[in-house]
Amino acid sequence: MISNLRIERFKCFEDVNITFGKITLFAGINGTGKSTVIQALLLLRQAYVTGALRENRLPLNGDIVKIGTAKDALYYGSQDDSVAFTANFSEKPEQSFRWFFNYEKENPDKYFMEGISPNMDLPSSGIFGPRFFYLMAERLGPRLTYPMTELSYKEMHVGFQGEYTAHCLAKFGDDPIPNSDLALKTDEGIINSSLGHQTQLWMRQVTPYVMFNTESVTQTDWVKLGIKVYGEQTDYMRPTNLGFGISYTLPVIVAALMAEPGTILIIENPEAHLHPAGQSRLAQFLAKVAENGVQVVLETHSDHILNGLRVAVKKGMINNPDDMKMQFFSRGKTLGSNIVKKPRIFKDGGIDHWPLGFFDQFELDLEELF
């Protein structure tokens, strides 16, 4: 599990330290660096899976993330011609992993950066694990059919836009979920721990009564997804005849249930298109996932996600409140002086301080009204 990431001279940050827990929440106004931190993690993952990290190369554009050119990557106004990342992991707390990637002034439009880093025995989990889950904010909406992936069995995931979710359900739907403690009972008290069954049960916690099935059209390498919103319906509906909430939430549930302990799950805007009650329940589900060994990183603008996590702490779904980390990003007075504050949560769900702009708009609007 990654515990700390220092980012130097990358995009909007001259130098910043980000702390991670079992579950980590990024919040703050737009354009203050939340996505930049996620992109730093994605760049390291991308360099690792392509083999470039072993060669001290940082590919800036790939299947996972696209930054642009070296000029786009380097912090504007940097006095040093390099980008640096330093990571610490709970598996090797005594060791820091540091990477330098040089910026060549004569080649600012290069699509990769090269550096010099010591030969390191990286942790075999999290961003360097065999399976990796990342869901971007722009997820795939309702479709008549969904594509199949060519990834291997051990590497298969729901896709960065959730595009392979239906394929994962079709392929692994009968397999037991790796985290048996996440298995819900039916109303009759029966536990069926298969991925398909548990996805149905957890989806109903977020969006009541929903049901679905998948059908592989192998000759075309596509998968059909059918959805019911009431069990007594005879036929499954096309996803395109429903709203975006179910299609946006299903990849989150499936990814979380597929993830083995030691895996990292990064989700941008988990609240997208969801009713407030569903957002809170989804946050509590993700807290339970994190407590069972999957590191969860959330970027959100939703106070319902925050409050759902606070409820999870109060209920003991997260045993140690210090395992939930909050990073609040705000803009400094000058370019590159963005500020990251770190409110702490108490065991009763309370928060030690509320920086200006930290999920306080509801109260500010009420003051205007009353």
N, C-alpha and C positions, 0 to 999 in steps of 0.2 A: 504494500500500500504506500503510495506517495504521501509523504508527510509535509514536505515543504518544497517550494519551487521559487528560486530567485531568477528574475528576468532582468537582463541588463542590455540596454540600448536596442530594444526590439519594439518597433512600431511606436506606440504612444508612451512607452515606459523607458525612462533613463535607468532607473534602478528600483525594483520593487520586490518584496518578499510576500509570497502567498502561502498561507497555512491551510492544510487539508486535514480532514478527519474521516471517520467512517462515512459520514454524509456531510457535504460541503455545499453551502448556498452562496451564489454570487448575486448581488443586487446592486442597483444604482441607476442613475439616469443614463440615457443613451450616449454613446461615444466616450465612455470613461475608462474602457479597458477590459470589461468582462470577457468579451469575445477574444481579445488579444491573449488573455491567459489561456483560454481554451485552445486557441490556435498554436500556442507554444507547446502544449501537450500533444496536439495533433501532429505538429512538425516532427517532434521527437519520435512519435509512433511511426510516422511515414518514413523517416530516415532509417528506422530500425527494420521495418518489414521489407524494405527495398535493399537492405544490406549496405546502404550508403553510410550509416552511422559508424560502422566498423572501418570505413575508409575515410572517416572524418569529413564527410560531405553532408551538406544539408540541402536536399532538393526542396525547393520552395513551392513547387506545383506538382500535384500527383492526384491519386484517386481519393485521398482523404481530405486534403486541404489545398487551397490555391491562394498563395500570398501575392504572386506577381514576380517582380524583379528584386534584386538585392537592394536597390534603392527604396523599394516599397517596404522592405523588411527592416532596414536600419532606422533607428530612432532619429527623427529630424533634429538637427542641431547637435548631433553626437560629436564629441571631441576625440573619440576613440573609434578606429576603423574596425570594429568587430561587434558581433552579437554574441552574447554569452547566456547559457542556461546552467543553473546549478540545482540539482535535485537530491533530496534525501528520502529514504524509504524506511519504513518500519522494520522490514526484514533485515536491513543492514544499517542500524541506527548510528553506528560508529563511522560510517563512510559517507562522504559526499561525492557525487558524480558531477563533474563539471565539463562543459563543452564550450569551446571558442570557435566561432566561424568568422573568417575574415571578410571584410568588405574591400573590394578593389576599386579605388576611385576611377581608374582608367576603364573599368568594365561595370558601370553601375546597372546595366540592363541584363546582367547574367541571371539565369533562372535557378542558380544554385550558389551556395557559399561553401568554401573549403576552410578547414581549420586544422588545429593540432590539439589532440586530446590524448591523455594516457590510455593505454589498453585497460579496459575495465570489465570486470565480471558482473554484468548487469543482473538485477533481479529478474526472475522468470515469471513475473506476474504483473498485473496492472497494465500500464502502457506498453510493457515489453512482454506481455503474456501471449499465449497462442491465440486466444480469442479476445476480441476487443469490441465494445459496443459504444457507438456514438450516434446520437440522433440530433440532427441540426434543426433549427427553428422552422425551416422551409421543408416540411415533410410532405410526402405524397398524399394527396387528397383522395376522395372516392374514385375508383376506377372499375370498369367492367372486368378487367383482367389485370393480373400482376405478374411481373417477370420472375423467372427462375434465376438463381445464381449458379455460377460455375465454381464457386469456392469449395474447398475440400470440406469433408464432414467436420473435422476438428476446428476449422476456421470459420465456418458458416455463421452469419449473423443476420440481423433483420434489415441491414442496409442503412446507410447514413441518412436516407430520407424515409426509412421504413418500407422501402419498395420490395424487400424480400420477406416481409412478415408472413404473407400467405404461403409462400414456399416453405418457410420454417415450420409453420403449422402442419402443412401437408406432409413434410418429411419426418418431423420429430413429434407429431401430435400424439402418438401412442407411447412415446418414451417417457419414463419418469423424470420429473424435474430434479436437478442436482441438489437443490436445497429442500429436503423433505420437511423442514420446519415451516416452510411457507405453504404447505398443502392445507387447504381448507376442507372442512367436512361438508357434505351435502345436508339438506334439511333432515334427512333420515339418519344422520350420524355416520355415514359411510365416507371413507377417504379413498378417492381415486387420484393418485398422484401424477397421472399423465399430464403432459404439457397442454394438450388440447382441453382436457377437462378443467384443469386449474386455471387456464386462461379464461374459460367461460365464467367460472366462479368469481375470479377477481375482477373481471370486467363488469360483472353485475354489482360489485361493491361500488363501482364508480358510476356506471350507467345502468340502473336497474332493469331487469327482465331481458337483457340482450342475449342473443344466441347467434351462432354462426357455424358455417361449415366450409370446407375447402374441397376443390375438385381439380386435380392436376390434368392439364391437357398436354400430355407429354409430347405429342407430335409437333406442338407449336412452342414448347418451352415456356408456357404461361400457366398461371393458376387462377381459377375462378374462386371468388369469395362471395358467399351468400350470407345475409344477415337477417335475423328476426329481432324485432323489438318486443314482441309478446310471444310467449311459448305456445299459445293456442293457434298461432298462425299456421296454416297448412304449408305454405311455400316460403322459401327464403327470398328476401328482396335483394335487388341489385344495390350495391353500396352507393351508386350514383343517385338513388332515390331517397337517401338519407343525408343528414347533415355531416359536417366535417368532424364533429367531436369524436365519434366512434373510430373513424379512420385515423385520426391523429393520436388517439389514446392506445389503440390496439398494439402498435409497435412498442410502446413503452412497457406495457404489461408483458408482452412476449419476450422482449429483451431481458427484462428483470428476472423472469422465471427461467430463462435459458442460461443465465450467467452462473458460472461456477464460483465458489468461494475463491478469492484472490483475483477475480476479474474486476475491471473498472467499467462503470457505466456513466457516460457523460450525456446529459440531456439539456438542450436549449429549449426554453419555454415549454415545460411539460404541461402548463395550464392551457395551452392554445385550444380555443373553441370548446372548452369545458365549462359547464355550470359550476358556480362557486362550491356547491356541496361536493361535486365530483372532484374538484381541485383539491379540497381538503382531504378527501378519502384517498386520492392518489398519492398525496404527500405522505400520509400515514403508511400506506403500502410500501413506498420507497424507503421509509425509515426502517420498516421491518426487514426489507431486503438488505439494507446496509448493516443492520445488526447481525445478519446471518452471513457476513463475510464478503459481500460485494461492495466495493467502494463506489459511492454514488456522488456525482458532481452535478449540481443543478444551477442553471442560469435562469433567473425568473424576474418578472415584474409584478408578480401576484402576491398580495398580502394573504390570500387564501392558502397558497402553498406554504408561506412562512408560518401561518397560524396552524396549519395542519401538522407541520413539523413540531411546533411547540406543544400541541396536544399529544403527539407521539412521545415526546420527552416526558410529559407529565404522566402519561399512562405507563411509562416504563418500557415502551417499545424500543427505546434507545436507553440502555441501562445507565450509561455514564453521560451526563449532559455535555461533558467536554469532548465527546466523540462527535458532536455536531459543531461544525465551524461555520461562521458567517463572515463573509467578506463584503463590505459595503464600499463601492467605488464612487468617488465624487471628483469633480473637476477642480484643479488648483487654479491659482491666479495667473499662471503663465503656462505656456506650452510645455508639456512633459512633466508638469508638477502634479499630476493626478494623485489623489489621496486614497488610500485603502485603509478603512477603519474596520475593527474586528470586535463587534459586540459579542458578549458571552451570554449564553442561556443558562438559567438555573433549573434545578430539578423540577420545580413547580411550573415550568414553562415561561417564567418571567425572563426579561432581558435586562442586563445591567445598565445599558444606556442606549438611547435612541438618537443617533446623529440626525441632524437636519436633513430631511429628504428620505429618511429610511422608513418607508411604508407609513408615512404620516399624513398622506393626502386626504384620507377619510376624515381625520380629525380637523384638518385645516378647512375642508369644505363645510363641515358642520359648524365651525366657528363663524364662517361667512353667512350660513343660513340662520343661525340662532343668535 
